[in-house]
Amino acid sequence: MGKEYLRLNDLVAAEQFLVQAKEIAPRDALTLNELGVLYLRTGNLGAAKTNLERAIELDPSNPDLENTYVNLGHTYRKLKYVVRTRLCD
């Protein structure tokens, strides 16, 4: 539900559902990615970075997380991280 609310730009509802999903499954990388995207969109860059990095840390070779690397790159750019790269295998 959180992802759908995020797609519909209902950020309040999206956050409620995604935070609840994270509480239920704190090791779900896809939920962490969606939460990171939410925080990136709302300007909470610290929380975005934390959630996106954790998603990658949990499952770095998951092909479904390809966008997570892109989202993290956007977060680093907004945080003005000049050199912070990781090669993907």
N, C-alpha and C positions, 0 to 999 in steps of 0.2 A: 504493500500500500504506500509506503514511504516514497518509493521510486516513482510511482504514478503521481503522487501529489507534487513531487519535485518537478516532474515533466509538465504538470499543469501550472507550475509556478505558485503553488500554495505552500509557501515555505514554512509557515507555522505548523500546518498539519504534517508536512513532510518531516519536520524535525521531531515532532511528537512520536510518529511511527518509527522513524529510524533510530531514535534514542532507545525506544522500547525494544526494538529488534536487537540492538547492540547489547542491551541488558540480558536478553534471552540467549543470544549467541555471540558472545564477545570475541570469538575467534573466526567469525564469518567475514572473510576478506571482501566479499562483494558488498555487504552491508557497510563495512568501514569505508569502502570507496564512495558509496552513495552519500554517506554522512560527510565525507571529505568534500565532495562536490557541493553539497548544501552549504557547508561553511565557507567554501571558496566563493560561492555566489553571494553570501551575505557579508563577506568581508572579514570573517573571523579566520584570518590566515593561519594563526597559530594552531587552532583546532583542526583546520583543514590539513595542515602539514602533519600533525600528529596522527590523524586517522589514516591518511593516505600512506604514510611511511609504515604504519602498523599493518595495513592491508598487504603491502608488498613483503614485509618481513615475514608474515604468516605463510604466504604462498607465492614466492618469487617467480616460479616457473609456470604458474597458471596462465594459459593463453587468454582466459577471460579477463585477466587483469591488465591487458595491454593498455586500455584507456586510463588505468590508474597511474601508469608511468607518465602519460601525457598530462593528466590532471595534476600530478605532483610537480611536473615541470612548470606548468602555469603558476602553481603556488610559489615555487622557488623564484620565478621571474617577478611575481608581485612582491615577494619579500626582498627582492633585489639580491638574491644569491647569485654571485657572478660565476663561480666555479663550483658546480655541484652536479656531476654527471655520473651515470652508471651505464656500462655497456650491457646490452641485452644479448643473451646467447640465442 
